[in-house]
Amino acid sequence: MAKIKSEAAYDAALKRIEYLEDFVDDDTAPNDPNALELDMLIDLVEEYEAVHYPIGKPSLMDSIKLRMYEMGLSLQNVASLLEISTPKMNNIMRGKTEPSLSLTRNICKKLNISPEVALGM
């Protein structure tokens, strides 16, 4: 199978995908030429993006910030929820202090964060 080898080819593939999406929907036959081309281009773009635009795993701090935003919590609210001092929570969020294993477990439980994220897996 061919590969996308340049940013220009990547941009062209994205434009072609956008064009083909007007002709392919859930009712389109799987062997339709437009559907086949669209599937092929999507695979090529995904492969190119995996190399050139990789998405890293979220850090525990990023996950905490997201959860704070989603839950409308301040740093003080999170510290209180986790039963630690605000300065300690601030140091954790700034990367100055690593949370203990028991605190990490508490963060996962009370903020509903995946343990895999907390452990960097």
Secondary structure, 3 states (H helix, E strand, C coil): CCCCCCHHHHHHHHHHHHHHCCCCCCCCCCCCHHHHHHHHHHHHHHHHHHHHCCCCCCCHHHHHHHHHHHHCCCHHHHHHHHCCCHHHHHHHHCCCCCCCHHHHHHHHHHHCCCHHHHCCC
